[in-house]
Amino acid sequence: MRLLVGAAVEDGGGRISLHLADQDRQALVLVLSHQSGQAPVEDSHFLTSLAAAGSIASCGTDTSADGRRRWALLTL
């Protein structure tokens, strides 16, 4: 979770949102950096680092009108 929050803070937005959900022994952690109109940035190094952190079933990133979302699905 530290990697997700750190990446959102580095985006330089005025605030971030953290969302958590769990189901079937998995937890979804989603962090949104509120940066309207932010251009997409190459995240392959970030995603590789996140996947190497362990217990990650899946992870990803995308950009929307609300800002940049980064997420990880953790096996509990």
PyMOL Python script that loads the backbone (N, CA, C, O; Angstrom):
from pymol import cmd

cmd.read_pdbstr("""\
ATOM      1  N   MET A   1       0.831  -1.182   0.000  1.00  0.00           N
ATOM      2  CA  MET A   1       0.000   0.000   0.000  1.00  0.00           C
ATOM      3  C   MET A   1       0.881   1.252   0.000  1.00  0.00           C
ATOM      4  O   MET A   1       0.486   2.283  -0.545  1.00  0.00           O
ATOM      5  N   ARG A   2       2.041   1.172   0.591  1.00  0.00           N
ATOM      6  CA  ARG A   2       2.955   2.310   0.633  1.00  0.00           C
ATOM      7  C   ARG A   2       3.346   2.752  -0.777  1.00  0.00           C
ATOM      8  O   ARG A   2       3.430   3.949  -1.050  1.00  0.00           O
ATOM      9  N   LEU A   3       3.586   1.788  -1.676  1.00  0.00           N
ATOM     10  CA  LEU A   3       3.942   2.121  -3.058  1.00  0.00           C
ATOM     11  C   LEU A   3       2.798   2.853  -3.761  1.00  0.00           C
ATOM     12  O   LEU A   3       3.034   3.813  -4.494  1.00  0.00           O
ATOM     13  N   LEU A   4       1.570   2.408  -3.543  1.00  0.00           N
ATOM     14  CA  LEU A   4       0.413   3.042  -4.171  1.00  0.00           C
ATOM     15  C   LEU A   4       0.241   4.477  -3.695  1.00  0.00           C
ATOM     16  O   LEU A   4       0.068   5.388  -4.505  1.00  0.00           O
ATOM     17  N   VAL A   5       0.290   4.678  -2.395  1.00  0.00           N
ATOM     18  CA  VAL A   5       0.119   6.016  -1.825  1.00  0.00           C
ATOM     19  C   VAL A   5       1.283   6.917  -2.223  1.00  0.00           C
ATOM     20  O   VAL A   5       1.073   8.080  -2.565  1.00  0.00           O
ATOM     21  N   GLY A   6       2.502   6.396  -2.183  1.00  0.00           N
ATOM     22  CA  GLY A   6       3.668   7.186  -2.572  1.00  0.00           C
ATOM     23  C   GLY A   6       3.585   7.671  -4.008  1.00  0.00           C
ATOM     24  O   GLY A   6       3.928   8.817  -4.298  1.00  0.00           O
ATOM     25  N   ALA A   7       3.134   6.809  -4.908  1.00  0.00           N
ATOM     26  CA  ALA A   7       2.993   7.188  -6.319  1.00  0.00           C
ATOM     27  C   ALA A   7       1.935   8.275  -6.481  1.00  0.00           C
ATOM     28  O   ALA A   7       2.109   9.195  -7.281  1.00  0.00           O
ATOM     29  N   ALA A   8       0.843   8.176  -5.732  1.00  0.00           N
ATOM     30  CA  ALA A   8      -0.214   9.193  -5.813  1.00  0.00           C
ATOM     31  C   ALA A   8       0.281  10.538  -5.288  1.00  0.00           C
ATOM     32  O   ALA A   8      -0.037  11.579  -5.863  1.00  0.00           O
ATOM     33  N   VAL A   9       1.045  10.529  -4.219  1.00  0.00           N
ATOM     34  CA  VAL A   9       1.589  11.765  -3.666  1.00  0.00           C
ATOM     35  C   VAL A   9       2.550  12.409  -4.664  1.00  0.00           C
ATOM     36  O   VAL A   9       2.568  13.631  -4.808  1.00  0.00           O
ATOM     37  N   GLU A  10       3.344  11.594  -5.348  1.00  0.00           N
ATOM     38  CA  GLU A  10       4.300  12.111  -6.337  1.00  0.00           C
ATOM     39  C   GLU A  10       3.611  12.782  -7.517  1.00  0.00           C
ATOM     40  O   GLU A  10       4.235  13.582  -8.213  1.00  0.00           O
ATOM     41  N   ASP A  11       2.330  12.473  -7.760  1.00  0.00           N
ATOM     42  CA  ASP A  11       1.595  13.125  -8.841  1.00  0.00           C
ATOM     43  C   ASP A  11       1.413  14.620  -8.582  1.00  0.00           C
ATOM     44  O   ASP A  11       1.179  15.382  -9.520  1.00  0.00           O
ATOM     45  N   GLY A  12       1.517  15.048  -7.320  1.00  0.00           N
ATOM     46  CA  GLY A  12       1.447  16.464  -6.992  1.00  0.00           C
ATOM     47  C   GLY A  12       0.050  17.036  -6.860  1.00  0.00           C
ATOM     48  O   GLY A  12      -0.115  18.256  -6.854  1.00  0.00           O
ATOM     49  N   GLY A  13      -0.947  16.196  -6.756  1.00  0.00           N
ATOM     50  CA  GLY A  13      -2.311  16.688  -6.589  1.00  0.00           C
ATOM     51  C   GLY A  13      -2.528  17.283  -5.202  1.00  0.00           C
ATOM     52  O   GLY A  13      -1.710  17.102  -4.301  1.00  0.00           O
ATOM     53  N   GLY A  14      -3.623  17.985  -5.046  1.00  0.00           N
ATOM     54  CA  GLY A  14      -3.943  18.607  -3.771  1.00  0.00           C
ATOM     55  C   GLY A  14      -4.404  17.614  -2.718  1.00  0.00           C
ATOM     56  O   GLY A  14      -4.349  17.907  -1.523  1.00  0.00           O
ATOM     57  N   ARG A  15      -4.860  16.433  -3.152  1.00  0.00           N
ATOM     58  CA  ARG A  15      -5.315  15.402  -2.205  1.00  0.00           C
ATOM     59  C   ARG A  15      -5.313  14.051  -2.901  1.00  0.00           C
ATOM     60  O   ARG A  15      -5.236  13.970  -4.127  1.00  0.00           O
ATOM     61  N   ILE A  16      -5.399  12.995  -2.108  1.00  0.00           N
ATOM     62  CA  ILE A  16      -5.527  11.636  -2.639  1.00  0.00           C
ATOM     63  C   ILE A  16      -6.686  10.962  -1.918  1.00  0.00           C
ATOM     64  O   ILE A  16      -7.060  11.365  -0.817  1.00  0.00           O
ATOM     65  N   SER A  17      -7.250   9.942  -2.538  1.00  0.00           N
ATOM     66  CA  SER A  17      -8.296   9.125  -1.925  1.00  0.00           C
ATOM     67  C   SER A  17      -7.813   7.688  -1.892  1.00  0.00           C
ATOM     68  O   SER A  17      -7.180   7.211  -2.834  1.00  0.00           O
ATOM     69  N   LEU A  18      -8.114   7.007  -0.806  1.00  0.00           N
ATOM     70  CA  LEU A  18      -7.768   5.608  -0.633  1.00  0.00           C
ATOM     71  C   LEU A  18      -9.064   4.828  -0.456  1.00  0.00           C
ATOM     72  O   LEU A  18      -9.887   5.155   0.399  1.00  0.00           O
ATOM     73  N   HIS A  19      -9.234   3.791  -1.274  1.00  0.00           N
ATOM     74  CA  HIS A  19     -10.444   2.967  -1.223  1.00  0.00           C
ATOM     75  C   HIS A  19     -10.032   1.522  -0.974  1.00  0.00           C
ATOM     76  O   HIS A  19      -9.088   1.021  -1.584  1.00  0.00           O
ATOM     77  N   LEU A  20     -10.751   0.857  -0.071  1.00  0.00           N
ATOM     78  CA  LEU A  20     -10.467  -0.536   0.286  1.00  0.00           C
ATOM     79  C   LEU A  20     -11.739  -1.366   0.165  1.00  0.00           C
ATOM     80  O   LEU A  20     -12.827  -0.905   0.511  1.00  0.00           O
ATOM     81  N   ALA A  21     -11.593  -2.596  -0.330  1.00  0.00           N
ATOM     82  CA  ALA A  21     -12.710  -3.530  -0.392  1.00  0.00           C
ATOM     83  C   ALA A  21     -12.154  -4.936  -0.233  1.00  0.00           C
ATOM     84  O   ALA A  21     -11.006  -5.200  -0.593  1.00  0.00           O
ATOM     85  N   ASP A  22     -12.970  -5.843   0.309  1.00  0.00           N
ATOM     86  CA  ASP A  22     -12.519  -7.230   0.427  1.00  0.00           C
ATOM     87  C   ASP A  22     -13.633  -8.178   0.020  1.00  0.00           C
ATOM     88  O   ASP A  22     -14.819  -7.890   0.179  1.00  0.00           O
ATOM     89  N   GLN A  23     -13.211  -9.322  -0.511  1.00  0.00           N
ATOM     90  CA  GLN A  23     -14.140 -10.374  -0.910  1.00  0.00           C
ATOM     91  C   GLN A  23     -13.343 -11.632  -1.202  1.00  0.00           C
ATOM     92  O   GLN A  23     -12.275 -11.567  -1.809  1.00  0.00           O
ATOM     93  N   ASP A  24     -13.850 -12.761  -0.778  1.00  0.00           N
ATOM     94  CA  ASP A  24     -13.264 -14.065  -1.090  1.00  0.00           C
ATOM     95  C   ASP A  24     -11.761 -14.123  -0.815  1.00  0.00           C
ATOM     96  O   ASP A  24     -10.989 -14.560  -1.670  1.00  0.00           O
ATOM     97  N   ARG A  25     -11.351 -13.690   0.360  1.00  0.00           N
ATOM     98  CA  ARG A  25      -9.952 -13.726   0.803  1.00  0.00           C
ATOM     99  C   ARG A  25      -9.020 -12.911  -0.099  1.00  0.00           C
ATOM    100  O   ARG A  25      -7.843 -13.236  -0.258  1.00  0.00           O
ATOM    101  N   GLN A  26      -9.573 -11.849  -0.682  1.00  0.00           N
ATOM    102  CA  GLN A  26      -8.771 -10.906  -1.445  1.00  0.00           C
ATOM    103  C   GLN A  26      -9.164  -9.491  -1.017  1.00  0.00           C
ATOM    104  O   GLN A  26     -10.301  -9.245  -0.614  1.00  0.00           O
ATOM    105  N   ALA A  27      -8.211  -8.573  -1.112  1.00  0.00           N
ATOM    106  CA  ALA A  27      -8.474  -7.177  -0.780  1.00  0.00           C
ATOM    107  C   ALA A  27      -8.077  -6.310  -1.970  1.00  0.00           C
ATOM    108  O   ALA A  27      -7.006  -6.482  -2.553  1.00  0.00           O
ATOM    109  N   LEU A  28      -8.946  -5.388  -2.314  1.00  0.00           N
ATOM    110  CA  LEU A  28      -8.660  -4.425  -3.372  1.00  0.00           C
ATOM    111  C   LEU A  28      -8.262  -3.111  -2.710  1.00  0.00           C
ATOM    112  O   LEU A  28      -8.993  -2.583  -1.872  1.00  0.00           O
ATOM    113  N   VAL A  29      -7.105  -2.589  -3.091  1.00  0.00           N
ATOM    114  CA  VAL A  29      -6.628  -1.292  -2.615  1.00  0.00           C
ATOM    115  C   VAL A  29      -6.533  -0.391  -3.840  1.00  0.00           C
ATOM    116  O   VAL A  29      -5.817  -0.699  -4.793  1.00  0.00           O
ATOM    117  N   LEU A  30      -7.259   0.722  -3.810  1.00  0.00           N
ATOM    118  CA  LEU A  30      -7.255   1.660  -4.918  1.00  0.00           C
ATOM    119  C   LEU A  30      -6.899   3.038  -4.375  1.00  0.00           C
ATOM    120  O   LEU A  30      -7.468   3.494  -3.383  1.00  0.00           O
ATOM    121  N   VAL A  31      -5.957   3.692  -5.036  1.00  0.00           N
ATOM    122  CA  VAL A  31      -5.550   5.037  -4.641  1.00  0.00           C
ATOM    123  C   VAL A  31      -5.771   5.957  -5.835  1.00  0.00           C
ATOM    124  O   VAL A  31      -5.332   5.664  -6.947  1.00  0.00           O
ATOM    125  N   LEU A  32      -6.456   7.074  -5.594  1.00  0.00           N
ATOM    126  CA  LEU A  32      -6.736   8.052  -6.634  1.00  0.00           C
ATOM    127  C   LEU A  32      -6.023   9.351  -6.295  1.00  0.00           C
ATOM    128  O   LEU A  32      -6.213   9.906  -5.213  1.00  0.00           O
ATOM    129  N   SER A  33      -5.195   9.837  -7.227  1.00  0.00           N
ATOM    130  CA  SER A  33      -4.583  11.159  -7.057  1.00  0.00           C
ATOM    131  C   SER A  33      -5.447  12.138  -7.837  1.00  0.00           C
ATOM    132  O   SER A  33      -5.622  11.991  -9.047  1.00  0.00           O
ATOM    133  N   HIS A  34      -5.972  13.106  -7.170  1.00  0.00           N
ATOM    134  CA  HIS A  34      -6.913  14.052  -7.780  1.00  0.00           C
ATOM    135  C   HIS A  34      -6.164  15.097  -8.592  1.00  0.00           C
ATOM    136  O   HIS A  34      -5.860  16.186  -8.104  1.00  0.00           O
ATOM    137  N   GLN A  35      -5.873  14.749  -9.836  1.00  0.00           N
ATOM    138  CA  GLN A  35      -5.178  15.617 -10.788  1.00  0.00           C
ATOM    139  C   GLN A  35      -6.001  15.638 -12.054  1.00  0.00           C
ATOM    140  O   GLN A  35      -5.881  14.729 -12.876  1.00  0.00           O
ATOM    141  N   SER A  36      -6.817  16.626 -12.234  1.00  0.00           N
ATOM    142  CA  SER A  36      -7.669  16.717 -13.414  1.00  0.00           C
ATOM    143  C   SER A  36      -6.843  16.940 -14.672  1.00  0.00           C
ATOM    144  O   SER A  36      -5.950  17.788 -14.698  1.00  0.00           O
ATOM    145  N   GLY A  37      -7.148  16.169 -15.719  1.00  0.00           N
ATOM    146  CA  GLY A  37      -6.506  16.348 -17.007  1.00  0.00           C
ATOM    147  C   GLY A  37      -5.051  15.937 -17.072  1.00  0.00           C
ATOM    148  O   GLY A  37      -4.325  16.365 -17.969  1.00  0.00           O
ATOM    149  N   GLN A  38      -4.624  15.130 -16.152  1.00  0.00           N
ATOM    150  CA  GLN A  38      -3.225  14.703 -16.121  1.00  0.00           C
ATOM    151  C   GLN A  38      -2.905  13.780 -17.290  1.00  0.00           C
ATOM    152  O   GLN A  38      -3.668  12.860 -17.586  1.00  0.00           O
ATOM    153  N   ALA A  39      -1.798  14.021 -17.943  1.00  0.00           N
ATOM    154  CA  ALA A  39      -1.378  13.182 -19.068  1.00  0.00           C
ATOM    155  C   ALA A  39      -0.913  11.825 -18.569  1.00  0.00           C
ATOM    156  O   ALA A  39      -0.315  11.739 -17.496  1.00  0.00           O
ATOM    157  N   PRO A  40      -1.175  10.755 -19.325  1.00  0.00           N
ATOM    158  CA  PRO A  40      -0.698   9.427 -18.926  1.00  0.00           C
ATOM    159  C   PRO A  40       0.829   9.388 -18.861  1.00  0.00           C
ATOM    160  O   PRO A  40       1.521  10.008 -19.669  1.00  0.00           O
ATOM    161  N   VAL A  41       1.320   8.660 -17.901  1.00  0.00           N
ATOM    162  CA  VAL A  41       2.759   8.496 -17.694  1.00  0.00           C
ATOM    163  C   VAL A  41       3.062   7.004 -17.756  1.00  0.00           C
ATOM    164  O   VAL A  41       2.240   6.189 -17.337  1.00  0.00           O
ATOM    165  N   GLU A  42       4.214   6.644 -18.264  1.00  0.00           N
ATOM    166  CA  GLU A  42       4.627   5.240 -18.325  1.00  0.00           C
ATOM    167  C   GLU A  42       4.715   4.672 -16.909  1.00  0.00           C
ATOM    168  O   GLU A  42       5.446   5.203 -16.073  1.00  0.00           O
ATOM    169  N   ASP A  43       3.981   3.606 -16.641  1.00  0.00           N
ATOM    170  CA  ASP A  43       3.928   3.015 -15.304  1.00  0.00           C
ATOM    171  C   ASP A  43       4.508   1.610 -15.249  1.00  0.00           C
ATOM    172  O   ASP A  43       4.334   0.931 -14.237  1.00  0.00           O
ATOM    173  N   SER A  44       5.189   1.145 -16.288  1.00  0.00           N
ATOM    174  CA  SER A  44       5.651  -0.238 -16.293  1.00  0.00           C
ATOM    175  C   SER A  44       6.624  -0.515 -15.147  1.00  0.00           C
ATOM    176  O   SER A  44       6.556  -1.585 -14.542  1.00  0.00           O
ATOM    177  N   HIS A  45       7.520   0.410 -14.833  1.00  0.00           N
ATOM    178  CA  HIS A  45       8.455   0.213 -13.716  1.00  0.00           C
ATOM    179  C   HIS A  45       7.698   0.180 -12.388  1.00  0.00           C
ATOM    180  O   HIS A  45       7.987  -0.651 -11.527  1.00  0.00           O
ATOM    181  N   PHE A  46       6.732   1.083 -12.223  1.00  0.00           N
ATOM    182  CA  PHE A  46       5.924   1.110 -11.005  1.00  0.00           C
ATOM    183  C   PHE A  46       5.166  -0.203 -10.832  1.00  0.00           C
ATOM    184  O   PHE A  46       5.159  -0.774  -9.742  1.00  0.00           O
ATOM    185  N   LEU A  47       4.524  -0.687 -11.903  1.00  0.00           N
ATOM    186  CA  LEU A  47       3.743  -1.925 -11.814  1.00  0.00           C
ATOM    187  C   LEU A  47       4.637  -3.123 -11.528  1.00  0.00           C
ATOM    188  O   LEU A  47       4.240  -4.022 -10.786  1.00  0.00           O
ATOM    189  N   THR A  48       5.828  -3.151 -12.099  1.00  0.00           N
ATOM    190  CA  THR A  48       6.778  -4.233 -11.821  1.00  0.00           C
ATOM    191  C   THR A  48       7.185  -4.218 -10.357  1.00  0.00           C
ATOM    192  O   THR A  48       7.251  -5.270  -9.721  1.00  0.00           O
ATOM    193  N   SER A  49       7.457  -3.037  -9.819  1.00  0.00           N
ATOM    194  CA  SER A  49       7.823  -2.907  -8.400  1.00  0.00           C
ATOM    195  C   SER A  49       6.676  -3.329  -7.497  1.00  0.00           C
ATOM    196  O   SER A  49       6.885  -4.002  -6.488  1.00  0.00           O
ATOM    197  N   LEU A  50       5.472  -2.933  -7.861  1.00  0.00           N
ATOM    198  CA  LEU A  50       4.302  -3.283  -7.067  1.00  0.00           C
ATOM    199  C   LEU A  50       4.072  -4.790  -7.072  1.00  0.00           C
ATOM    200  O   LEU A  50       3.813  -5.378  -6.022  1.00  0.00           O
ATOM    201  N   ALA A  51       4.163  -5.419  -8.235  1.00  0.00           N
ATOM    202  CA  ALA A  51       3.962  -6.869  -8.336  1.00  0.00           C
ATOM    203  C   ALA A  51       5.022  -7.629  -7.552  1.00  0.00           C
ATOM    204  O   ALA A  51       4.743  -8.701  -7.015  1.00  0.00           O
ATOM    205  N   ALA A  52       6.232  -7.090  -7.479  1.00  0.00           N
ATOM    206  CA  ALA A  52       7.317  -7.748  -6.751  1.00  0.00           C
ATOM    207  C   ALA A  52       7.167  -7.619  -5.238  1.00  0.00           C
ATOM    208  O   ALA A  52       7.879  -8.287  -4.488  1.00  0.00           O
ATOM    209  N   ALA A  53       6.258  -6.776  -4.788  1.00  0.00           N
ATOM    210  CA  ALA A  53       6.078  -6.553  -3.348  1.00  0.00           C
ATOM    211  C   ALA A  53       5.491  -7.768  -2.643  1.00  0.00           C
ATOM    212  O   ALA A  53       5.535  -7.838  -1.415  1.00  0.00           O
ATOM    213  N   GLY A  54       4.943  -8.724  -3.382  1.00  0.00           N
ATOM    214  CA  GLY A  54       4.418  -9.949  -2.788  1.00  0.00           C
ATOM    215  C   GLY A  54       2.925  -9.883  -2.536  1.00  0.00           C
ATOM    216  O   GLY A  54       2.377  -8.807  -2.299  1.00  0.00           O
ATOM    217  N   SER A  55       2.275 -11.017  -2.586  1.00  0.00           N
ATOM    218  CA  SER A  55       0.843 -11.191  -2.341  1.00  0.00           C
ATOM    219  C   SER A  55      -0.042 -10.434  -3.317  1.00  0.00           C
ATOM    220  O   SER A  55      -1.232 -10.262  -3.053  1.00  0.00           O
ATOM    221  N   ILE A  56       0.504  -9.975  -4.438  1.00  0.00           N
ATOM    222  CA  ILE A  56      -0.271  -9.220  -5.419  1.00  0.00           C
ATOM    223  C   ILE A  56      -0.831 -10.196  -6.460  1.00  0.00           C
ATOM    224  O   ILE A  56      -0.075 -10.852  -7.176  1.00  0.00           O
ATOM    225  N   ALA A  57      -2.156 -10.282  -6.534  1.00  0.00           N
ATOM    226  CA  ALA A  57      -2.794 -11.133  -7.529  1.00  0.00           C
ATOM    227  C   ALA A  57      -2.893 -10.404  -8.862  1.00  0.00           C
ATOM    228  O   ALA A  57      -2.801 -11.021  -9.923  1.00  0.00           O
ATOM    229  N   SER A  58      -3.080  -9.085  -8.802  1.00  0.00           N
ATOM    230  CA  SER A  58      -3.226  -8.273 -10.000  1.00  0.00           C
ATOM    231  C   SER A  58      -3.023  -6.814  -9.617  1.00  0.00           C
ATOM    232  O   SER A  58      -3.229  -6.438  -8.463  1.00  0.00           O
ATOM    233  N   CYS A  59      -2.617  -5.983 -10.590  1.00  0.00           N
ATOM    234  CA  CYS A  59      -2.455  -4.557 -10.320  1.00  0.00           C
ATOM    235  C   CYS A  59      -2.584  -3.787 -11.619  1.00  0.00           C
ATOM    236  O   CYS A  59      -2.469  -4.363 -12.701  1.00  0.00           O
ATOM    237  N   GLY A  60      -2.825  -2.478 -11.518  1.00  0.00           N
ATOM    238  CA  GLY A  60      -2.970  -1.683 -12.722  1.00  0.00           C
ATOM    239  C   GLY A  60      -3.043  -0.208 -12.427  1.00  0.00           C
ATOM    240  O   GLY A  60      -3.003   0.222 -11.274  1.00  0.00           O
ATOM    241  N   THR A  61      -3.151   0.556 -13.489  1.00  0.00           N
ATOM    242  CA  THR A  61      -3.245   2.013 -13.389  1.00  0.00           C
ATOM    243  C   THR A  61      -4.017   2.543 -14.587  1.00  0.00           C
ATOM    244  O   THR A  61      -3.951   1.969 -15.674  1.00  0.00           O
ATOM    245  N   ASP A  62      -4.742   3.624 -14.399  1.00  0.00           N
ATOM    246  CA  ASP A  62      -5.394   4.311 -15.502  1.00  0.00           C
ATOM    247  C   ASP A  62      -5.630   5.763 -15.124  1.00  0.00           C
ATOM    248  O   ASP A  62      -5.472   6.151 -13.967  1.00  0.00           O
ATOM    249  N   THR A  63      -6.012   6.559 -16.115  1.00  0.00           N
ATOM    250  CA  THR A  63      -6.267   7.976 -15.906  1.00  0.00           C
ATOM    251  C   THR A  63      -7.702   8.277 -16.319  1.00  0.00           C
ATOM    252  O   THR A  63      -8.171   7.805 -17.355  1.00  0.00           O
ATOM    253  N   SER A  64      -8.394   9.066 -15.502  1.00  0.00           N
ATOM    254  CA  SER A  64      -9.768   9.453 -15.805  1.00  0.00           C
ATOM    255  C   SER A  64      -9.911  10.952 -15.564  1.00  0.00           C
ATOM    256  O   SER A  64      -8.938  11.630 -15.235  1.00  0.00           O
ATOM    257  N   ALA A  65     -11.105  11.456 -15.725  1.00  0.00           N
ATOM    258  CA  ALA A  65     -11.365  12.875 -15.479  1.00  0.00           C
ATOM    259  C   ALA A  65     -11.114  13.252 -14.017  1.00  0.00           C
ATOM    260  O   ALA A  65     -10.792  14.402 -13.719  1.00  0.00           O
ATOM    261  N   ASP A  66     -11.261  12.285 -13.106  1.00  0.00           N
ATOM    262  CA  ASP A  66     -11.047  12.533 -11.674  1.00  0.00           C
ATOM    263  C   ASP A  66      -9.576  12.561 -11.297  1.00  0.00           C
ATOM    264  O   ASP A  66      -9.212  13.123 -10.264  1.00  0.00           O
ATOM    265  N   GLY A  67      -8.731  11.966 -12.115  1.00  0.00           N
ATOM    266  CA  GLY A  67      -7.311  11.878 -11.795  1.00  0.00           C
ATOM    267  C   GLY A  67      -6.751  10.525 -12.173  1.00  0.00           C
ATOM    268  O   GLY A  67      -7.291   9.833 -13.036  1.00  0.00           O
ATOM    269  N   ARG A  68      -5.680  10.162 -11.530  1.00  0.00           N
ATOM    270  CA  ARG A  68      -4.963   8.930 -11.841  1.00  0.00           C
ATOM    271  C   ARG A  68      -5.283   7.855 -10.807  1.00  0.00           C
ATOM    272  O   ARG A  68      -5.140   8.090  -9.607  1.00  0.00           O
ATOM    273  N   ARG A  69      -5.712   6.689 -11.255  1.00  0.00           N
ATOM    274  CA  ARG A  69      -6.015   5.566 -10.352  1.00  0.00           C
ATOM    275  C   ARG A  69      -4.918   4.534 -10.446  1.00  0.00           C
ATOM    276  O   ARG A  69      -4.462   4.180 -11.533  1.00  0.00           O
ATOM    277  N   ARG A  70      -4.506   4.059  -9.296  1.00  0.00           N
ATOM    278  CA  ARG A  70      -3.582   2.920  -9.211  1.00  0.00           C
ATOM    279  C   ARG A  70      -4.224   1.930  -8.247  1.00  0.00           C
ATOM    280  O   ARG A  70      -4.766   2.323  -7.214  1.00  0.00           O
ATOM    281  N   TRP A  71      -4.161   0.660  -8.584  1.00  0.00           N
ATOM    282  CA  TRP A  71      -4.822  -0.332  -7.746  1.00  0.00           C
ATOM    283  C   TRP A  71      -4.025  -1.624  -7.687  1.00  0.00           C
ATOM    284  O   TRP A  71      -3.208  -1.928  -8.556  1.00  0.00           O
ATOM    285  N   ALA A  72      -4.298  -2.374  -6.619  1.00  0.00           N
ATOM    286  CA  ALA A  72      -3.703  -3.695  -6.447  1.00  0.00           C
ATOM    287  C   ALA A  72      -4.734  -4.611  -5.802  1.00  0.00           C
ATOM    288  O   ALA A  72      -5.459  -4.207  -4.893  1.00  0.00           O
ATOM    289  N   LEU A  73      -4.791  -5.838  -6.279  1.00  0.00           N
ATOM    290  CA  LEU A  73      -5.648  -6.874  -5.699  1.00  0.00           C
ATOM    291  C   LEU A  73      -4.717  -7.810  -4.926  1.00  0.00           C
ATOM    292  O   LEU A  73      -3.855  -8.468  -5.508  1.00  0.00           O
ATOM    293  N   LEU A  74      -4.904  -7.857  -3.626  1.00  0.00           N
ATOM    294  CA  LEU A  74      -4.022  -8.625  -2.735  1.00  0.00           C
ATOM    295  C   LEU A  74      -4.686  -9.920  -2.312  1.00  0.00           C
ATOM    296  O   LEU A  74      -5.881  -9.943  -2.020  1.00  0.00           O
ATOM    297  N   THR A  75      -3.927 -10.985  -2.278  1.00  0.00           N
ATOM    298  CA  THR A  75      -4.400 -12.259  -1.731  1.00  0.00           C
ATOM    299  C   THR A  75      -4.148 -12.246  -0.235  1.00  0.00           C
ATOM    300  O   THR A  75      -3.026 -12.014   0.215  1.00  0.00           O
ATOM    301  N   LEU A  76      -5.204 -12.497   0.537  1.00  0.00           N
ATOM    302  CA  LEU A  76      -5.072 -12.470   2.000  1.00  0.00           C
ATOM    303  C   LEU A  76      -4.749 -13.837   2.558  1.00  0.00           C
ATOM    304  O   LEU A  76      -4.605 -13.990   3.771  1.00  0.00           O
TER     305      LEU A  76
END
""", "prot")
cmd.dss("prot")
cmd.show_as("cartoon", "prot")
cmd.util.cbc("prot")
cmd.orient("prot")
